[in-house]
Amino acid sequence: MTAVLTDLISDLKVLRKGRGLFVSRIDERVGTTLRTVCEVTDSDGPAEIRHKVGERLGNWAKKLPPDLRVAVMAAFAIAPDARLPLYQDRVNLAAEKLNRDPRTARRRIDDGIQHLAQLAAAFAPNQNSRSHGATRWHTAELRTTLALDRERPEVLEQRRIVADVDDLSEVDIMVTAAAALGVDMFHGGTLTPRGGRRGAYSLRLPDPLQLGQSHDVALRARLGREQHARPWFAVVLEHPCATLDLRVRFDRRRVPGRITAFEHVHPRDFASATDGVPVHADAAGEVQASFTDLTPGMAYGVRWDTRTGRAEDGTGVLAARTRTRGDQDG
């Protein structure tokens, strides 16, 4: 991933020069690695390249802290009022918006480019996937939400997968904790049960993905009330995942007093792990924990203290383990 980050940072620094996204020969300005993560093809013309790259950079910029977001939106001429002919003009504009001097604005832009490259790297073909047993695709972004404030707990999973090969057409998904009540597909393909393994599903993609292309899927897992109440919830993956955003929504009348986030813990040890980070519920009874560079087979999640509060319908580990057709389980 280091080489990919280095290439992306270099590509982004080249793109910010001159008119930024509005340079006339943008096809010559967008580097190979940036083309890959923005899904630019050889048949795309300048307008399509500008649209794809601008849209991706704008979406990633939304994830940055406010000052870095302002800086990069100006640097690349993404913001409508930043479509100025010279890079220095856009630096001055960023400085004005941030109420800082141009020198500080340049540092904010450089920091923003570093963060953009890190986010964009998740969409590059996964160079390390084979060592983890995933040879056909990886997860760039996973958003998992557990809702405990209802009669039956539910999990909503939104996943962005990236193909590491050409013609990826089918993905097998294993959701063990929700197997008793099943999984519903929200969007992204056709989900069908697979015989022989409890909780196993095959996801047929709408169209085959080519190397480096991404695709979004969303599904809901309905958890059974008969599960043993356990004051913790974690995600365990069989394949590499760049980022996980985990949210747990408690009944706000019974929010636990102590909630801790844990990462890179063996699933067997998650219930007794001690090296965690405190997280706090908001006024709606929700907590959020974010993780990066998840290791397959390890658990990432939160645990709460039932002695100071209790969510009535606790769950166990949601092993959202996935593999592609024909791969061996990791």
C-alpha positions as semicolon CSV with decimal commas, in nm:
position;residue;x (nm);y (nm);z (nm)
1;M;0,000;0,000;0,000
2;T;0,297;0,234;0,051
3;A;0,378;0,238;-0,321
4;V;0,013;0,308;-0,406
5;L;0,001;0,596;-0,158
6;T;0,321;0,744;-0,296
7;D;0,189;0,726;-0,652
8;L;-0,144;0,881;-0,554
9;I;0,019;1,169;-0,369
10;S;0,237;1,234;-0,672
11;D;-0,061;1,221;-0,910
12;L;-0,263;1,460;-0,692
13;K;0,020;1,711;-0,666
14;V;0,049;1,714;-1,044
15;L;-0,326;1,759;-1,088
16;R;-0,345;2,064;-0,860
17;K;-0,117;2,268;-1,088
18;G;-0,244;2,536;-1,326
19;R;-0,622;2,521;-1,362
20;G;-0,651;2,199;-1,164
21;L;-0,947;1,992;-1,283
22;F;-1,013;2,246;-1,557
23;V;-0,680;2,211;-1,736
24;S;-0,751;2,167;-2,107
25;R;-0,549;1,843;-2,149
26;I;-0,674;1,669;-1,839
27;D;-0,622;1,333;-2,008
28;E;-0,247;1,400;-1,989
29;R;-0,260;1,538;-1,635
30;V;-0,433;1,247;-1,455
31;G;-0,176;0,984;-1,357
32;T;-0,213;0,609;-1,395
33;T;-0,289;0,531;-1,029
34;L;-0,539;0,816;-0,998
35;R;-0,706;0,690;-1,318
36;T;-0,743;0,347;-1,161
37;V;-0,904;0,459;-0,835
38;C;-1,138;0,696;-1,024
39;E;-1,232;0,422;-1,275
40;V;-1,119;0,627;-1,574
41;T;-1,104;0,416;-1,891
42;D;-0,905;0,459;-2,212
43;S;-1,225;0,544;-2,399
44;D;-1,318;0,835;-2,168
45;G;-1,290;1,182;-2,316
46;P;-1,180;1,495;-2,126
47;A;-1,530;1,579;-2,001
48;E;-1,586;1,227;-1,865
49;I;-1,242;1,219;-1,703
50;R;-1,305;1,557;-1,540
51;H;-1,644;1,438;-1,413
52;K;-1,516;1,107;-1,272
53;V;-1,208;1,251;-1,104
54;G;-1,392;1,556;-0,972
55;E;-1,676;1,348;-0,832
56;R;-1,443;1,106;-0,655
57;L;-1,222;1,379;-0,510
58;G;-1,529;1,572;-0,396
59;N;-1,678;1,266;-0,223
60;W;-1,351;1,184;-0,048
61;A;-1,308;1,548;0,053
62;K;-1,640;1,529;0,240
63;K;-1,476;1,282;0,479
64;L;-1,198;1,526;0,574
65;P;-1,193;1,772;0,867
66;P;-1,351;2,106;0,767
67;D;-1,024;2,298;0,721
68;L;-0,867;2,029;0,503
69;R;-1,187;1,995;0,304
70;V;-1,189;2,369;0,226
71;A;-0,821;2,351;0,129
72;V;-0,847;2,064;-0,120
73;M;-1,178;2,182;-0,269
74;A;-0,998;2,505;-0,358
75;A;-0,668;2,345;-0,460
76;F;-0,820;2,123;-0,729
77;A;-1,081;2,382;-0,836
78;I;-1,365;2,155;-0,725
79;A;-1,553;2,434;-0,547
80;P;-1,738;2,654;-0,802
81;D;-1,579;2,973;-0,669
82;A;-1,231;2,821;-0,694
83;R;-1,220;2,779;-1,072
84;L;-0,934;3,023;-1,106
85;P;-0,658;3,004;-1,371
86;L;-0,358;2,983;-1,136
87;Y;-0,281;2,752;-0,847
88;Q;-0,153;3,045;-0,642
89;D;-0,490;3,216;-0,686
90;R;-0,660;2,913;-0,535
91;V;-0,409;2,902;-0,249
92;N;-0,495;3,264;-0,171
93;L;-0,865;3,181;-0,185
94;A;-0,819;2,891;0,058
95;A;-0,621;3,120;0,289
96;E;-0,903;3,373;0,283
97;K;-1,168;3,110;0,359
98;L;-0,960;2,964;0,643
99;N;-0,863;3,305;0,776
100;R;-0,498;3,202;0,756
101;D;-0,195;3,320;0,559
102;P;-0,111;3,155;0,221
103;R;0,180;2,963;0,374
104;T;-0,053;2,794;0,622
105;A;-0,307;2,729;0,345
106;R;-0,037;2,545;0,146
107;R;0,032;2,322;0,446
108;R;-0,341;2,250;0,479
109;I;-0,352;2,155;0,112
110;D;-0,055;1,921;0,150
111;D;-0,217;1,761;0,458
112;G;-0,544;1,727;0,268
113;I;-0,370;1,558;-0,024
114;Q;-0,216;1,304;0,215
115;H;-0,561;1,221;0,352
116;L;-0,719;1,208;0,005
117;A;-0,450;0,963;-0,105
118;Q;-0,518;0,741;0,196
119;L;-0,890;0,733;0,117
120;A;-0,828;0,678;-0,254
121;A;-0,583;0,394;-0,187
122;A;-0,874;0,183;-0,064
123;F;-0,999;0,174;-0,424
124;A;-0,673;0,056;-0,577
125;P;-0,643;-0,314;-0,669
126;N;-0,542;-0,488;-0,347
127;Q;-0,176;-0,583;-0,386
128;N;-0,168;-0,773;-0,057
129;S;-0,492;-0,966;-0,098
130;R;-0,334;-1,290;-0,209
131;S;-0,142;-1,322;0,117
132;H;-0,476;-1,312;0,303
133;G;-0,643;-1,567;0,079
134;A;-0,850;-1,315;-0,119
135;T;-0,744;-1,327;-0,481
136;R;-1,045;-1,182;-0,661
137;W;-1,175;-0,879;-0,467
138;H;-1,149;-0,677;-0,147
139;T;-1,365;-0,439;0,056
140;A;-1,280;-0,070;0,027
141;E;-1,541;0,051;0,274
142;L;-1,779;-0,127;0,511
143;R;-2,054;0,050;0,707
144;T;-2,225;-0,169;0,964
145;T;-2,510;-0,051;1,187
146;L;-2,665;-0,256;1,468
147;A;-3,006;-0,140;1,593
148;L;-3,095;-0,264;1,941
149;D;-3,389;-0,028;2,000
150;R;-3,652;-0,256;1,848
151;E;-3,828;-0,584;1,916
152;R;-3,583;-0,781;1,704
153;P;-3,227;-0,650;1,661
154;E;-3,127;-0,574;1,303
155;V;-2,799;-0,515;1,124
156;L;-2,767;-0,297;0,815
157;E;-2,449;-0,360;0,617
158;Q;-2,337;-0,130;0,335
159;R;-2,028;-0,250;0,155
160;R;-1,818;-0,116;-0,132
161;I;-1,628;-0,399;-0,299
162;V;-1,343;-0,358;-0,546
163;A;-1,252;-0,619;-0,807
164;D;-0,894;-0,747;-0,807
165;V;-0,954;-0,939;-1,130
166;D;-1,147;-0,890;-1,452
167;D;-1,499;-1,025;-1,498
168;L;-1,591;-1,061;-1,130
169;S;-1,958;-1,158;-1,144
170;E;-2,042;-1,341;-0,821
171;V;-1,954;-1,303;-0,452
172;D;-2,037;-1,549;-0,174
173;I;-2,139;-1,396;0,159
174;M;-2,143;-1,569;0,496
175;V;-2,344;-1,403;0,776
176;T;-2,350;-1,648;1,064
177;A;-2,519;-1,454;1,346
178;A;-2,820;-1,370;1,131
179;A;-2,861;-1,710;0,970
180;A;-3,165;-1,812;1,176
181;L;-3,385;-1,533;1,041
182;G;-3,215;-1,469;0,711
183;V;-3,073;-1,175;0,518
184;D;-3,259;-0,931;0,292
185;M;-3,094;-0,757;-0,003
186;F;-3,149;-0,381;-0,024
187;H;-2,954;-0,314;-0,344
188;G;-2,653;-0,427;-0,539
189;G;-2,743;-0,764;-0,685
190;T;-2,940;-1,084;-0,641
191;L;-2,900;-1,278;-0,316
192;T;-2,976;-1,649;-0,296
193;P;-2,909;-1,907;-0,020
194;R;-2,634;-2,161;-0,077
195;G;-2,686;-2,515;0,040
196;G;-2,450;-2,696;0,270
197;R;-2,359;-2,412;0,507
198;R;-2,582;-2,232;0,755
199;G;-2,602;-1,862;0,676
200;A;-2,433;-1,890;0,337
201;Y;-2,552;-1,672;0,048
202;S;-2,445;-1,608;-0,309
203;L;-2,457;-1,253;-0,443
204;R;-2,485;-1,224;-0,819
205;L;-2,367;-0,880;-0,929
206;P;-2,582;-0,686;-1,181
207;D;-2,287;-0,656;-1,421
208;P;-1,937;-0,809;-1,411
209;L;-1,670;-0,588;-1,258
210;Q;-1,336;-0,533;-1,423
211;L;-1,005;-0,496;-1,240
212;G;-1,015;-0,190;-1,013
213;Q;-1,388;-0,124;-1,053
214;S;-1,602;-0,081;-0,740
215;H;-1,962;-0,174;-0,663
216;D;-2,190;-0,088;-0,368
217;V;-2,414;-0,344;-0,199
218;A;-2,646;-0,316;0,101
219;L;-2,821;-0,586;0,301
220;R;-3,014;-0,627;0,624
221;A;-2,963;-0,911;0,871
222;R;-3,251;-0,982;1,111
223;L;-3,127;-1,124;1,440
224;G;-3,327;-1,367;1,650
225;R;-3,456;-1,280;1,998
226;E;-3,361;-1,629;2,108
227;Q;-2,994;-1,543;2,093
228;H;-2,818;-1,525;2,426
229;A;-2,796;-1,165;2,543
230;R;-2,431;-1,068;2,513
231;P;-2,311;-0,713;2,588
232;W;-2,085;-0,687;2,284
233;F;-2,093;-0,676;1,906
234;A;-1,807;-0,725;1,663
235;V;-1,739;-0,773;1,293
236;V;-1,507;-1,050;1,173
237;L;-1,406;-1,064;0,806
238;E;-1,237;-1,333;0,601
239;H;-1,098;-1,087;0,348
240;P;-0,905;-0,758;0,369
241;C;-1,106;-0,443;0,439
242;A;-0,967;-0,089;0,421
243;T;-1,217;0,091;0,647
244;L;-1,500;-0,007;0,881
245;D;-1,751;0,241;1,022
246;L;-1,943;0,064;1,300
247;R;-2,248;0,215;1,471
248;V;-2,461;0,070;1,748
249;R;-2,798;0,222;1,836
250;F;-2,919;0,147;2,187
251;D;-3,260;0,209;2,335
252;R;-3,192;0,560;2,465
253;R;-3,383;0,480;2,783
254;R;-3,128;0,206;2,862
255;V;-2,795;0,329;2,731
256;P;-2,501;0,150;2,898
257;G;-2,288;0,370;3,117
258;R;-1,958;0,235;2,987
259;I;-1,892;0,142;2,623
260;T;-1,551;0,040;2,486
261;A;-1,423;-0,012;2,133
262;F;-1,177;-0,293;2,057
263;E;-0,979;-0,372;1,745
264;H;-0,763;-0,656;1,617
265;V;-0,880;-0,899;1,885
266;H;-0,910;-1,274;1,839
267;P;-1,285;-1,354;1,828
268;R;-1,252;-1,599;2,118
269;D;-1,102;-1,325;2,335
270;F;-1,337;-1,041;2,244
271;A;-1,574;-1,086;2,538
272;S;-1,285;-1,059;2,787
273;A;-1,049;-0,818;2,607
274;T;-0,913;-0,535;2,822
275;D;-0,713;-0,308;2,591
276;G;-0,991;-0,092;2,449
277;V;-1,080;0,272;2,390
278;P;-1,383;0,433;2,562
279;V;-1,659;0,559;2,331
280;H;-1,965;0,757;2,429
281;A;-2,327;0,744;2,318
282;D;-2,490;1,060;2,186
283;A;-2,832;1,198;2,279
284;A;-2,998;0,949;2,042
285;G;-2,834;0,653;2,215
286;E;-2,588;0,586;1,933
287;V;-2,216;0,513;1,941
288;Q;-1,971;0,508;1,653
289;A;-1,631;0,343;1,613
290;S;-1,407;0,355;1,305
291;F;-1,132;0,110;1,210
292;T;-0,880;0,095;0,924
293;D;-0,674;-0,181;0,760
294;L;-0,874;-0,466;0,913
295;T;-0,698;-0,799;0,938
296;P;-0,899;-1,102;0,818
297;G;-1,001;-1,333;1,099
298;M;-0,972;-1,070;1,373
299;A;-1,262;-0,903;1,556
300;Y;-1,343;-0,529;1,558
301;G;-1,631;-0,387;1,758
302;V;-1,769;-0,253;2,085
303;R;-1,855;-0,395;2,426
304;W;-2,068;-0,240;2,698
305;D;-2,089;-0,279;3,074
306;T;-2,421;-0,428;3,184
307;R;-2,356;-0,334;3,547
308;T;-2,414;0,035;3,469
309;G;-2,681;-0,006;3,201
310;R;-2,826;-0,271;2,974
311;A;-2,947;-0,299;2,617
312;E;-3,223;-0,558;2,625
313;D;-3,140;-0,739;2,301
314;G;-2,763;-0,783;2,297
315;T;-2,606;-0,988;2,019
316;G;-2,295;-1,184;1,957
317;V;-2,035;-1,154;1,684
318;L;-2,167;-1,090;1,336
319;A;-1,917;-1,285;1,130
320;A;-1,971;-1,109;0,799
321;R;-1,727;-1,339;0,628
322;T;-1,718;-1,322;0,252
323;R;-1,540;-1,501;-0,028
324;T;-1,563;-1,522;-0,403
325;R;-1,681;-1,821;-0,595
326;G;-1,405;-2,076;-0,627
327;D;-1,178;-1,935;-0,351
328;Q;-1,083;-2,136;-0,046
329;D;-1,198;-2,013;0,293
330;G;-0,933;-1,819;0,481
